Amino acid sequence: MTNCEGDPLLIPPREPSTEAIETILRPYRCEKLRWYADNIYTGELCPMLLRTHYSNDEDEKKRHDEMMEKWTNGEIFGDEAWWAVLDEADIFKFGSDWRRIYDILPEVSYPIEFGCITKDDHRYFVRYIEPCEYGEIRPFFKRDLAARKQSDPQAWRDDRDSVIESVGMTMQSSATTTYIIIADEEAFKNGRPRVLYLDGLRRIVREGRIDPERDDIGSIVGSWMKMRDLLEYATLDEKYRVNGEIGKELYQLTEENLADL
């Protein structure tokens, strides 16, 4: 059984009673939020799109609504928009503090693909796997790293860490349990929604903004569905870099791996 950090989430053995809903759940959050919680991640590997900016200017608001319509009606994402789009001004007007979503809808942090284990006749969700546990795929990463170093030794000498972190996107993808698209103020200003790839402890693995000349939301979702590919030009978080606290455990590079040719 995989060694995981934190307590796994036990699947509830039964649905809450009507009385429990009325006295416990309903005061905790509104009907709309409970609807989102019930329907979250209904689609195949599709992320949530969270709108956090709502202009007070009517003309600007209309333009932003049209941009949202365009972003959410694509070929791939459009079929999932009914549950995947969080667009309610009275609930999600967070501004730049997008992490407030976890306070009212923590289900957003659930893994898109749940790993399950069975113990004592109960099924558990596996939220997070320690970086040191990726032993099955790490040899392939090191094989590819050696091949890249061999094919372009000058690039290796010029910027070794960049080469490692580029080849290491397969490892970073494995550490990613969910991703979320943010329609914030900057997204509406420049037409570039923010994409955040997160691990099982809600830490950012990579983040960036969609370049409309190269991608749209549909292509981002499609790349994840087909190959679990991350946005290529997204920035790797410091913790996941070669010398970062997580990166060291994830890549587990030896002196031989790091040596010049």
C-alpha positions as CSV (number, residue, x, y, z in Angstrom):
1,M,0.0,0.0,0.0
2,T,1.3,3.4,-0.9
3,N,2.6,5.5,2.0
4,C,0.5,8.7,2.0
5,E,0.7,11.8,4.1
6,G,-2.3,12.8,6.2
7,D,-5.5,10.9,7.0
8,P,-7.3,9.5,3.9
9,L,-10.8,10.6,3.3
10,L,-13.3,7.9,4.2
11,I,-16.2,7.6,1.7
12,P,-19.3,8.3,3.8
13,P,-21.2,5.0,4.6
14,R,-24.6,6.6,4.1
15,E,-26.3,9.7,2.8
16,P,-27.0,12.4,5.5
17,S,-30.6,12.4,6.8
18,T,-33.0,15.2,6.1
19,E,-32.7,16.3,9.7
20,A,-28.9,16.4,9.4
21,I,-29.1,18.5,6.3
22,E,-31.4,21.0,7.9
23,T,-29.6,21.3,11.2
24,I,-26.0,20.9,10.3
25,L,-25.3,21.2,6.5
26,R,-27.7,23.9,5.4
27,P,-26.5,26.6,7.9
28,Y,-22.9,25.8,6.9
29,R,-23.2,26.8,3.3
30,C,-25.9,27.9,0.8
31,E,-27.9,25.6,-1.5
32,K,-25.8,26.7,-4.5
33,L,-22.5,25.7,-2.9
34,R,-23.9,22.4,-1.9
35,W,-25.0,21.8,-5.5
36,Y,-21.4,22.5,-6.7
37,A,-20.1,20.1,-4.0
38,D,-22.4,17.4,-5.2
39,N,-21.6,17.7,-8.8
40,I,-17.9,18.6,-8.7
41,Y,-15.5,16.7,-11.1
42,T,-18.4,15.0,-12.8
43,G,-16.6,15.1,-16.2
44,E,-13.6,13.2,-17.5
45,L,-10.4,14.9,-16.1
46,C,-11.9,18.4,-16.5
47,P,-10.8,21.2,-14.2
48,M,-12.8,23.9,-12.5
49,L,-12.9,27.4,-13.9
50,L,-13.2,29.9,-11.1
51,R,-14.2,33.5,-11.8
52,T,-12.9,35.8,-9.1
53,H,-13.3,39.3,-10.7
54,Y,-16.6,41.1,-11.2
55,S,-16.5,44.7,-12.4
56,N,-18.9,47.3,-11.1
57,D,-19.0,49.1,-14.5
58,E,-21.9,47.7,-16.5
59,D,-20.2,48.0,-19.9
60,E,-17.1,46.3,-18.6
61,K,-19.1,43.7,-16.9
62,K,-20.9,42.9,-20.2
63,R,-17.6,42.6,-22.0
64,H,-16.3,40.3,-19.3
65,D,-19.4,38.1,-19.4
66,E,-18.9,37.8,-23.2
67,M,-15.3,36.7,-22.6
68,M,-16.5,34.1,-20.1
69,E,-19.0,32.8,-22.6
70,K,-16.2,32.4,-25.2
71,W,-13.9,30.6,-22.7
72,T,-16.5,28.2,-21.5
73,N,-18.2,27.3,-24.8
74,G,-15.3,25.5,-26.4
75,E,-15.4,22.1,-28.0
76,I,-14.0,20.2,-25.0
77,F,-14.8,22.4,-22.0
78,G,-18.3,23.4,-23.2
79,D,-19.9,20.0,-22.3
80,E,-18.6,20.2,-18.7
81,A,-19.4,23.9,-18.1
82,W,-22.7,23.2,-16.4
83,W,-20.8,22.0,-13.3
84,A,-17.2,23.1,-13.8
85,V,-17.7,26.9,-14.0
86,L,-17.8,28.7,-10.7
87,D,-19.3,32.1,-11.8
88,E,-21.5,33.7,-9.0
89,A,-20.6,37.2,-8.1
90,D,-22.2,37.0,-4.7
91,I,-20.2,33.9,-3.8
92,F,-16.9,33.9,-5.7
93,K,-15.9,37.6,-5.8
94,F,-12.4,36.9,-4.3
95,G,-10.3,39.4,-6.2
96,S,-6.7,38.2,-6.1
97,D,-7.2,35.9,-3.1
98,W,-8.3,32.8,-5.1
99,R,-7.5,30.4,-2.2
100,R,-10.6,31.6,-0.4
101,I,-12.4,29.0,-2.5
102,Y,-11.1,26.4,-0.1
103,D,-12.9,28.0,2.8
104,I,-16.3,27.6,1.2
105,L,-15.8,24.8,-1.3
106,P,-12.9,22.6,-0.2
107,E,-14.0,19.9,-2.7
108,V,-12.2,22.0,-5.4
109,S,-8.9,20.5,-4.0
110,Y,-10.0,16.9,-4.5
111,P,-7.9,15.0,-7.0
112,I,-9.4,14.9,-10.5
113,E,-8.6,11.2,-10.6
114,F,-9.1,9.6,-7.2
115,G,-6.8,6.8,-6.2
116,C,-8.5,4.4,-3.8
117,I,-7.3,1.9,-1.3
118,T,-9.3,-0.7,0.7
119,K,-8.7,-1.2,4.4
120,D,-10.9,-2.9,6.9
121,D,-13.7,-3.2,4.4
122,H,-13.7,0.5,3.8
123,R,-12.6,2.4,0.7
124,Y,-10.4,5.4,1.1
125,F,-9.4,8.2,-1.2
126,V,-5.6,8.7,-1.6
127,R,-5.1,12.5,-1.7
128,Y,-1.3,12.7,-1.7
129,I,1.7,10.5,-2.4
130,E,5.1,11.5,-1.0
131,P,7.6,12.6,-3.7
132,C,10.0,9.8,-2.6
133,E,7.4,7.2,-3.6
134,Y,7.6,7.7,-7.4
135,G,10.1,4.9,-7.9
136,E,8.3,3.3,-10.8
137,I,8.6,6.3,-13.1
138,R,11.9,7.9,-11.8
139,P,14.1,5.5,-13.9
140,F,12.4,6.7,-17.1
141,F,12.9,10.3,-16.1
142,K,16.7,9.6,-15.5
143,R,16.9,7.7,-18.8
144,D,15.4,10.7,-20.7
145,L,17.6,13.1,-18.8
146,A,20.8,11.2,-19.8
147,A,19.6,11.2,-23.4
148,R,18.9,14.9,-23.4
149,K,22.3,15.6,-21.8
150,Q,24.0,13.5,-24.5
151,S,22.1,15.1,-27.3
152,D,22.9,18.7,-26.3
153,P,25.8,18.9,-23.9
154,Q,26.2,22.6,-24.4
155,A,22.7,23.3,-23.2
156,W,23.5,21.1,-20.2
157,R,26.6,23.1,-19.3
158,D,24.9,26.5,-19.9
159,D,21.8,25.8,-17.8
160,R,21.8,22.4,-16.2
161,D,18.8,23.0,-13.9
162,S,16.6,24.2,-16.8
163,V,17.3,21.0,-18.7
164,I,16.5,18.9,-15.7
165,E,13.2,20.8,-14.9
166,S,12.1,20.5,-18.5
167,V,12.7,16.8,-18.7
168,G,11.2,16.5,-15.3
169,M,7.8,17.6,-16.4
170,T,6.7,14.0,-16.4
171,M,7.6,13.8,-12.7
172,Q,5.8,17.1,-12.0
173,S,2.8,15.9,-13.8
174,S,2.7,12.8,-11.6
175,A,2.8,15.0,-8.5
176,T,-0.1,17.1,-9.9
177,T,-3.5,15.9,-8.6
178,T,-5.7,18.6,-9.8
179,Y,-5.6,21.9,-11.7
180,I,-7.8,25.0,-11.8
181,I,-8.3,27.8,-14.2
182,I,-8.7,31.3,-12.8
183,A,-10.6,34.2,-14.5
184,D,-9.2,37.1,-12.4
185,E,-8.9,40.8,-13.2
186,E,-5.7,40.3,-15.2
187,A,-7.3,37.5,-17.3
188,F,-10.1,40.0,-18.4
189,K,-7.5,42.7,-19.1
190,N,-5.3,40.7,-21.4
191,G,-7.4,37.7,-22.3
192,R,-5.1,35.3,-20.5
193,P,-6.7,33.1,-17.8
194,R,-4.4,31.8,-15.1
195,V,-3.7,28.1,-14.9
196,L,-2.6,26.5,-11.6
197,Y,-1.4,22.9,-11.3
198,L,-1.6,21.7,-7.7
199,D,-0.4,18.8,-5.7
200,G,-2.4,16.8,-3.1
201,L,-1.6,19.3,-0.4
202,R,-2.8,22.3,-2.4
203,R,0.7,23.5,-3.2
204,I,1.4,25.0,-6.6
205,V,3.5,22.8,-8.9
206,R,3.4,25.0,-12.0
207,E,1.4,28.1,-12.8
208,G,1.1,30.4,-15.8
209,R,-1.3,32.2,-18.1
210,I,-2.8,30.9,-21.3
211,D,-1.2,32.4,-24.4
212,P,-4.2,32.9,-26.8
213,E,-1.8,32.7,-29.7
214,R,-0.8,29.2,-28.8
215,D,-3.6,27.7,-26.7
216,D,-7.1,28.0,-25.4
217,I,-8.9,26.4,-22.5
218,G,-10.0,23.5,-24.7
219,S,-6.4,22.7,-25.7
220,I,-5.2,22.9,-22.1
221,V,-7.9,20.4,-21.0
222,G,-7.4,18.2,-24.0
223,S,-3.6,17.9,-23.3
224,W,-4.3,16.8,-19.8
225,M,-7.0,14.3,-20.8
226,K,-4.8,12.7,-23.4
227,M,-1.3,12.7,-21.9
228,R,-1.5,14.5,-18.5
229,D,0.6,17.2,-20.1
230,L,1.2,20.4,-18.2
231,L,1.2,23.9,-19.8
232,E,4.6,23.9,-21.3
233,Y,5.4,27.6,-20.6
234,A,4.0,27.6,-17.1
235,T,6.5,28.5,-14.4
236,L,7.8,25.8,-12.0
237,D,7.3,26.7,-8.4
238,E,10.4,27.2,-6.3
239,K,9.6,24.2,-4.1
240,Y,9.6,21.9,-7.2
241,R,12.8,23.1,-8.7
242,V,16.0,21.0,-8.7
243,N,17.2,22.4,-5.3
244,G,13.7,22.9,-3.9
245,E,12.5,21.1,-0.8
246,I,10.1,19.0,-2.8
247,G,12.2,18.8,-6.0
248,K,15.1,17.2,-4.2
249,E,12.9,14.3,-3.1
250,L,11.0,14.1,-6.4
251,Y,14.0,13.9,-8.8
252,Q,16.5,12.2,-6.4
253,L,19.5,13.1,-8.6
254,T,22.9,11.6,-7.9
255,E,26.4,13.0,-8.5
256,E,26.5,10.8,-11.6
257,N,23.2,12.2,-12.9
258,L,24.5,15.8,-12.4
259,A,28.0,15.3,-13.9
260,D,29.0,17.0,-17.1
261,L,29.9,14.9,-20.1
